[in-house]
Amino acid sequence: MPDMLNKLKHHWNVTSRREFFTQAGSGLAAIALAAMLDEDARAASVDPLAPKKPHVAPRAKSVIWCFMEGGPSQVDLFDPKPMLDQLALQPVPASFHPEQLLTAQGAKPSDGLFPSRRQFKQYGQSGLWVSDWLPCIAEHVDDLAVVRSVTSDAVNHVGGVCQMNTGDILAGRPSMGAWVTYGLGSAARNLPTFIVMQDDKEILGGVQNYGSGFLPATYQGSLFRQGDTPILNLKPPAGTTDAQQRSKLDFLRDLNGLYGRDKEEDTELDARTRSYELAYQMQSAAPEAVDLSKESEATKKLYGMDDPETAVYGANCLMARRLVERGVRFVEVYSGSGSGWDAHQNVEKNHTKWCRASDKPVAGLLADLKSRGMLKDTLVVWGGEFGRTPFAQVTAGQSVDQYGRDHNPWGFTMWMAGGGVKGGQTIGSTDDIGLRAIDEPHHVHDIHASVLYLLGLDHLKTTYLRNGRAERPTGTGGHLIEKLWA
Amino acid sequence: MRPVVLLLALGAATLALYSAETHQFTDAQKSFWSLQPVKKPAAPAVKNQQWAKNPIDAFIFAKLQDQGLQPNPRADKLTLLRRVTEDVTGLPPTQEVIQQFLNDNSPDAYEKVVDRLLASPAYGERWGRHWLDVVRYADSNGFKADETRPNIWRYRDYAIKSFNDDKPYDRFVKEQIAGDELYPGDPDALIAMGYNRNWIDETNAAGLITRRQETLDDMTAITGQAFMGLTYGCARCHDHKFDPILQKDYYRLQAFFANTVAGDGPLPLKDPEQRKKYEEQKALWEEKTKDIRAEMATILDPLRIAKAKNGANTFEEPVKTAIFKKPEERTAWEAVMYKTAEARVAFDEEPDARTLRTLKGDAAKRYAELKKQLAEFDSLRPAPLPQGQFMVDVSATAPPTYILRGGNPDLKGEEVQPGFLSILDPTDAKITPPAGINSTGRRSALAAWLTDPKNPLVARVMVNRIWHYHFGHGIVATPGDFGRMGARPTHPELLDYLASYFVENGWSIKKVNRLILLSNTYQQSADFQEVSAQKDPDDKLLWRWPRKRLEAEAIRDSMLQVSGLLNAKMGGPGVFPPVPAGTISELSATAAAGGWKTEKDALQNNRRSVYIFVRRNLRYPMLMEFDSANTFESCDFRKPTVTPAQALDLMNNDLVLDWARAFTGRVLNDSGLSPEAQVDRAFKLAYGRSATQEEQKLAADFLARQIPIMQARIASGKDKPPVPSDLPAGIDAARAAALVDLSQMLLNSNEFLYLN
């Protein structure tokens, strides 16, 4: 039975199924191995969100992923490159193999290297470099592990955002939030466990970025809507009173009770009845979670909610903290959703706007999490789907100070903080012009493997049998970036 | 020089690896169960002759007997009627049908029900939907743009009609794989080719070569999974790790589709007389307008060139070359790539309005004049033909197919010819180009191989799917994977018996349905037996009928039927029923692609779920919550989940409340003024049976709680609770509103949502 053993090994869900049966008290502990595997193939998991055991000791309970959509420029933010000044507006030297580059919008390496106009400074005990575009985040460098050597396969946004979320540039695979929900279940049953928030337009590629792919639909992310009804069908029909609804649910429970009297072995029937109680609780829990009116003025100010320029992203970051506080496991907070950071023209103007909109809120989030003692088990991830080219994207008729930068998936910066991450360090590096990752390059899969690891999931064991293949979140790749926590 | 030599040597070694002519399969691989010929076994002799009513029962009973298990007795009549009616049609039985069946004590009462259900058009709407799951049907392209496929719904209707007509499955397969070649001139056979037009397509992809390869991979994978139950996607990059499927076989199979492109366009008229008339009329119009159209075309020439240049901007060099060649100078590969690019680099008669506006000055003026002149001939122009979306060969010569290293279209290995699985037939397929058609004939060869009764997989896979839909799990628990990673058959002889029966009976799906439905195995109760459960907890041996929840479509359709709202109209373009508030923000992204324009005609909202427009990036929320197919790949079985989102939808969705209101209207219209009679009527409509005393008590308590709440709401004057229109005399609004709540909870209850 080598194939069967293989299946077992690749298919960690088996353990949870056994646990489930044991918990359900149906005396099936002695269930035959083969039977269990076939049962698995039918995926009859009754309660797909039941909490599951992690593979390794989790360092983080939750993730808040600050997604700078469109691609922030690494050489203007965290990865200073003095050589750009030395070679200003000169073609990318042959030693950097510009001939191998396929740019998304046709920026030419021969158009000239484009020096950053930012002032870089070292901050904190650790002396990490940050530019003057992010003065607030800079104050937290001692908590950040800055990975300067991330690489992606995507030249375009749709593929890039998709890969940063699902591991593949082609849509259709489960998103990381879905894998985490599948792997760990839900710790907050009265709230969705994977939540996505936008600050501007629709995320490029839309629902695929928080979809469940080939995992059951129940693992997909919920896009939280603005206002007090963040979830579809959350509000009872107009005029319904609580007493009325409570009475309906009691009646339903009693009806189901009569029907289930001679069907006690069927745990699914019971799970359905319980799902109504959870739904009922969600009706009050979800609006409560997004209700910022109870937060103090000082807290709101910390997130920049008192300033129109930072208010939107600030409110989303504060909501993210509230959700995590309530046990939500995976929150994605998009800055510049719909490719805001995509500075093909006038990187100066574009990044000034988006840095301004996100810097204070992200810093506020870090400060707030820390002061509440939540940073130690909340992992904060910052980054875009790729970075930007160190050479200019030149648009005819524009002056040098209006130059833009094209997409750069060959080497860009992301950082993590909290959730067991060792702060105050820089990991990996790009070449002298900030074009390609050269030391310790880390593919997006490595980021994913490491985020999963910090949450307690081994990316090699987080598998789902599909079409005869044990699929995992990292495709056929993924290496842990151990320096993050070691 | 040295590095070059080294590279060449490496290249040669790699190529050698991929051109291994003969592959040695192991004995274990050669003797794998699903690849063995189907042999019809005799039904086993069993002791309980009375229970073993038909051959299926004999096979099932023999295994139960081996384990010392007893099958359950027959389910009671009402339970059975509800089960078989939902199973066959996706709708609950009506009160009239229930009464008729309960009163019919003839020995063939059940058989008559089965035959009536199989003959009902609702059968095709349910079983056609099963097939749409398998072939990843959707009304849009997928990916970011997710544009509407305006005519693909004809394929959905074709599937429904094929099941209703009990089209022989071999013919069904042939039409979908090679309908264009095998049945030229038959519009249905062309619509059937929509099967392979269901690919997920990134129409605005920057590179065309990858996009094309993705389409080929999709067609190759779906054909393996849908018809053969083989998941050979892994063989795209390497020999299959578990199954005897070579990477070479993957590309041999892909070669059958190497020359295919989207053939979207007019469908031929079925009647030759009409077709002739159409052609004559068209020729006449063309003749009369020749000069006008020629001049218009000349004016548009610069726009054509601009569109080609702009459209081809991001394409790879070889694709650009193909686009700017004269059609007759294009190689086979270039012809395929041109056709793939066509929508982005060319326009038909006239470009879109925005492009047309780039025409300026005299040219624009003259063009407008000509257009007016052309319009004067409109009376001569024949009515446009109905349009379809399907896949066809672009010509009679296919481009070469190569083994691709790592599945990468840039890394070509050995060239391969169309062929089947080497373990079954290592030779190249014999291709006969069809006479009189501009097509390769490759797919005809594939269709013939698939429908050859000697093919060990195709009939087995289909009867197993049928079994799966009837029982909730297949004889092989993985209907799309008959390989080593899939499950083994629990009853291999029964599977072979059914496969043989299927082929012997002219590949009739309905005959297999009927054989299963008339078995005692199917008719037994779903009752729990402690002893049996200990030995066979998953009911693999079928000691009981496995209870199951209704599928997404059946839930919605059953609610509509019980409410008396169901609009039974069949066919036509997809409909857009209301979506919950808040969904619109997601829809705005697809606005350019057609968005979600909620129907103005309320009757359209109440069509069966199979007719709801399937937008890949926005599955209809209620259906998605209840685990509808994901449309991105073949869906072999729906995975039932239980989530709070489902509860929120059935509790809070205004639509469900409105259905409950209509349901209450039915209750009040024909149950008189007695509260008990009203409750009883509600139970009868929802469950098909009377309310028990206990239930009457529960309902009375509930109404007693609810009526004062409703009175208060009505008195407050705002947000009055919904009540049926035209309340009968003597029914006050508060009581009616309380009954709406009661009706809604019946629709939410387990008894309504589960089949026993």
Interface residues (C-beta under 8 A of the other chain):
Chain A: D3 K7 S26 G27 L28 I31 A35 L37 D38 E39 A41 R42 A43 A44 S45 V46 D47 P48 L49 A104 V155 N156 V158 L170 A171 G172 R189 N190 E202 L204 G205 G206 V207 Q208 G213 F214 P216 A217 T218 L223 R225 T229 I231 L232 N233 L234 K235 P236 P237 A238 G239 T241 A243 Q244 Q245 S247 K248 L249 D250 F251 L252 D254 L255 N256 L258 Y259 G260 D262 K263 E264 E265 D266 E268 L269 A271 R272 T273 S275 Y276 L278 A279 Y280 M282 Q283 L465 N467 G468 R469
Chain B: G142 F143 K144 D146 I200 A206 E214 Q225 T231 G233 C234 F242 D243 H473 A477 T478 G480 D481 G483 R484 M485 G486 A487 D527 F528 A533 Q534 P537 D538 K540 R547 R549 P580 A581 G582 T583 S585 E586 S588 A589 T590 N617 L618 P621 M624 E625 D627 N630 F632 E633 F637 K639 P640 T641 V642 T643 P644 A645 Q646 A647 L648 D649 M651 N652 N653 D654 L657 T692 E694 E695 L698 A699 F702 R705 Q706 I709 M710 R713 K718 D719 K720 P721 P722 D741 L742 Q744 M745 L746 N748 S749 N750 E751 L753 Y754
